[in-house]
Amino acid sequence: MLSLMVIVPITLPYLGEERFGIWMTVTSIASLLTFLDFGIGNGLINRVASANIDGDKKRLSFVITHGIVLLTIIAGVIALIILPLFNYFPWESLIKVKNIENKDEIRLLILAFVCIFAASVPLNSIHKIFQGMQLSWQANINKIVGSILSLIAVWLLAIQKANLPELLIATYGIQTTISLLLLVVLAKKNILKIAALNNPKLITESFILLRQGGLFFLLQIAGLIVWNIDTLVIASTLGAVNVTQFSLVQRLFQLVLLPLVVINSPLWSGYADAHARGDKIYIAKTLQKSIIGTIITAFCGVILIAAMSNLIFKFWIKDAVILQPILVWSYGGLIFFMAVGNSLAMFLNGVGEIRSQVITVGFFCILALPLKYLGIQLWGVPGLIFASIFSYVFAVLLPYLTIYKERMRSYFSN
């Protein structure tokens, strides 16, 4: 959270609104492309959790090593496909800019992004492996180290008025490659072993992981369309300058969302572990505490941050950017639903209830995407946010409160 907040005042003044907006737009593409691991990263959480409770270290080593190697192969294929197409893609059409001098910088920025993203496919999965092993705290320490190093790097580069590719490497690059330290931890635990792949079930494990990952893959595609495409929609319709305003409000409300995500995310592996053991009491009590706690915390947090937004922005960015109150309050509402949705998703992922998520999020896509484009045309960025809120309540929350209500109860009823 500190790095998210501090990076803005030390880079926005010398970058300007448009270049800052370009940086944020390209960075957001990482979220858009998470589906390129074919859902294997998320599938690993449940596979590792299942292997971990068996107490069979050979199987655990096999599952983990196989998953990392498989994702490394996928990353290599992604790089071989994307890099040759790099020079032919009309990046200038995707990100509208007013200053022609910024167009050349965009291409170099995208090239750096593609290289880092390919590396992130296997490296990001390592955090999920630690989550499946009930060792999220170690993965989080790794993220803290990465954020601190990233913050120091950006501060030093800002003094030199560094260009956008350098800033991308200092942020996305460092925060991705820091996961290499976790590989060392796995090797020292004697878990990561290439010899473990000498297993007659290698092909079978690949098909199982791809099949389980397939549903997560569909879920990721649907999710990115409705949650992660906003920055690109704004950049392509209103221009990169408007992305800056959206990104500032987005970062402000991470003060509410990030702590709740940190608390709720490890529950995924907790639910998976309990589901494998048949411990419905744990699932019921944990879900109740998680949902109620998230609702209360998110509501109070959003109200507090939104009410204090003028003071926060005045201290944070002074008068560098003028923001509309409606943009702040509408995005605060969206964050509330995102936080509650994340809490519910951890339960659904942990018990393997993926099909219902694919159906509801698919419906969400069909409803939200046209409404977002309509909303942004009529009312600008706030219109896009209101479209997201309406679509989420109607297409996701209502089905789980009605259609899937009894099905959800079966996971924790005696």
C-alpha positions, 0 to 999 in steps of 0.5 A: 500500500505504501508503494502504491501511494508513494510512487504517485507524488514522486513520479506524476509531477515530472511525467505529467498526466499523459505519460503517467496515464500511459504507464498505468495503462500498460501496467494494467495489461498484466491483469488482462493477460493473467489468463495466459497461464490457462488457469494452471496457477490457480489450479495449483492451489487446490492440487498442492493443498490436496497433496500437502494434507496427504503427508506424501512428500514425494507427491507434493514435490512432483505436483509442485515441480511439474506445475512450475515446469509446465508453466515455464514451457507455456511462458516460452511459447507465449514469448515466441508468439508475442515477440515476433508480432510486437512490431506489427501491432498498432499500439498507438491506436490502443492508447490514445495520446495527444503528444506525438513524442510519447508514441515512440516511448510506448513501443519500448515500454510495451517491449519491456512489458512483454518480456517481464510478463512472460517471466511472470507466468511461472514466477507468479505461480510460486506464490500460489504454491506457497498458498496451497502449502498453508505458507502464505505468510512466506509468500507475503514476506517475499512480496513485501521485500519486492515492494520495498526494493521497487519503491527505492528503485523508483525513488532513485529513478525519479531523481534522474527523471527516468523514462517509462520503460525504466520505471516499469522494470523498477516496479513490475520487473522487480515485483515479478523477479523477486519470486525467484527467492521463493524458488530457493526456499522450495529447493532448500525444503527439498521440494523442488526437484527435477528428478521428481518428474521421473514419474509414470503419472506425469502425463496424467498429472498434466491432463488433470492440471489442465482440466482443473485449470480450464475452468479457472481459465474461463473464469479468468477470461470472464473476470478480466473482461469485466474487472480489468479492462476498464483502464484500456476502455478509458484510454481508448475512448477518452484518452490516457489523461483520463486514465490518470484520474481513474488510477489515482482513485483506484490507488486511493481505495486500495487502502480498503481493498488490499488489507481485506484481500490479504486477510481473505486470500489465504482462506482459499487454501484453508477452505480447500484443506477443510473440504478435502478433510470433510470439515464442514464446521470449519467451512461454515464458521470461517465463511460466516466470519469472512463475509460479515467481517468484510462487509463491515470493514469494507463499508466503514473503510469506503465511507471513511476514505471517500469522506476524507478524499479531499484532504488525502488528495491535497496532501498526496498530490497537491493540485496536480490533478482535479478529481470529481467527487462523483468519481470518488464515491462511485468507485468507493461503492465498486470497491465495496462489492469487489471486497465482498465478492473476493471474500465469497470467491475464496470460499467457492474456489476452495470447495471447487465450486468453479462452474457456477462462477463461470456461469455467473461471471459469463452472464456478468460479461454479457451484461457489463461490457456493453453497459460500460461502453454506454456508460462511459459515452454518456457520463464519462468514467463515473458512468463506466463505474456505475455500469460495473456496480449494477451488472455485478449486483444483478448478474453475480450477487442475485444468483448466489442469493437465489439460484445457487443458495441451496447448493452453497449450503450443501458445502457446510450443512450436516 
